[in-house]
């Protein structure tokens, strides 16, 4: 099952270099522990006895093919789905919404089309809290669009508004469910930089689900590969930020991980053709 | 593209030709003036009825019935639509019953309604209530059920619950569909009123028409029909205006 993991691990440790920057850590940042976590839908076991610990302020990327269970993992950590078995702890205890603030960005922006940009950002907030909306919009560079309807914005701008909406709540945990996958390459790069900068400044825990290995290598402290409901790979990348994609070691790591994912697929395909 | 005066004129060309043709044929005496009164004679009787204040009274009486029926029926349909849209339990208890009543053509109840409510105002209002209730119910219900579940999930993620979730996400999401219901109901409202006003009465556009029939005043009958059409158009315009205001976030209403 864990074939080639040694090579990838070795490569990852080569990539690790001394990082002098002391990263800001949010006072709200949360640690997450999954203990023997399983999730079944009917007879179908989507997550199998997952053991995973996410440190406070860590940027963790979860990758995997469609149907591997990575989205289920995200939904469980978000509190949208419940575990069938096992435990999920936020700062060593079950979810307490008064201390742990989880926000989320989706693949689609999920802005309310009937609210102006600024009202989308301050959704659910009142008074002083809502006044922060302007500052957050400024942070994502969209203050000039605050009185526009979301439908007049480009896809990238809409995702920025969604990011602002997630940030205004001062998240302990920011969940990113493939939020950049629908964007064009340039906008995606821009957004990656923006997310990285904001995360570095605010220091909340971040979980990014993506099928873009390059994005994961570029942004994450740690990459988890979910395969068939198991953790197939768990590697730490401590390269200094901002990372250059041209860095040959990063490129090699990306290649290795891709190989690792694709080999699994080719193997299963060839098995099938044999059985035919 | 800027509309020139000619562009704006275009839709009115054919109606004008028809009207002028009608006037020419009527005044040439080819057809009987009693059966096919000329547009001019219709205008003259409209003028006379307006001066005497009679027309205004009739219009107000009809508008009152239509409005009251619309408000009561609309409210009932809206409340049940929201309730059943939000709660599966309420849906299971009431929807089948509502659908059974909906499938009875409400105008067929006319004789029964007269027996129950007599020939007074309540029978007419009741029929309108019955007519407008269902389009509003069905469209409100579907509007609530078809709100993008992604948006609802997002709202819950941001801790919107109960009234806040309803006010910020469910109701605005259902609004385009609710407006479809309102506009459809307005059509049903006038249709029902026309039938309901054939129940003997002393006032209203329907009375004006029935009374004119007794005396073979075809010009007044035609006038009544035109007023019904104008009122229907007016109601639709009002609904459209509301749509434009409340749904201006939606490209298709801008």
Interface residues (C-beta under 8 A of the other chain):
Chain A: X78 X80 X97 X102 X103 X104 X106 X108 X110 X112 X113 X114 X115 X123 X124 X149 X151 X165 X169
Chain B: X150 X151 X153 X154 X155 X157 X158 X159 X160 X164 X168 X169 X172 X173 X175 X247 X249 X250 X251
